[in-house]
Amino acid sequence: QLSNLVAFIRLNLFVKIDLQKWLDEPFDQPKPKPIIAIQGVLF
């Protein structure tokens, strides 16, 4: 089982991501939506 995991890691698991960043935060956090001001200038 462990050899399968090691083989999978060697087969491009971390090609497109930074390994240290992924180890720090393995799950993506949703980005906050920008606040859109609907009310215009009053004066």
N, C-alpha and C positions, 0 to 999 in steps of 0.2 A: 504494500500500500504506500509506504513512504517512498519507495523507488518510483512509483507512478507519479507522485507529487513532484519529486525532483525532476523527473523527465518533463513533466508539463511546464514547470518553471523554466527549464532550459529551452523549451520550444516556444519562445516569443511571448511569454505571458507579460513580461514587463518591457516590451519594446516601445510602446507608445506612451508610457507614463513614467514619471520620475519615481523610482522605487522608494526613496526616503520620504517623499511627499505622501505617497500612498500608504506607507507604514504609519505615518503620523495621523492621517485621516483616511481610513479605508472606505468610508462611505461619503458620497458627494452630498454637500450641503446645498439646499436650494438657494439660489441667489435672490436677495431681496429685490422686489419690484421697485422701480423708481417712482417717486411721488410726483404726480402730475397735478399742477395747480390749475384748476378749472376756472376759479374766480380771477378775473382780469384786474387790471389796475383801476382803482376806484377814483383817483383824482388825476 
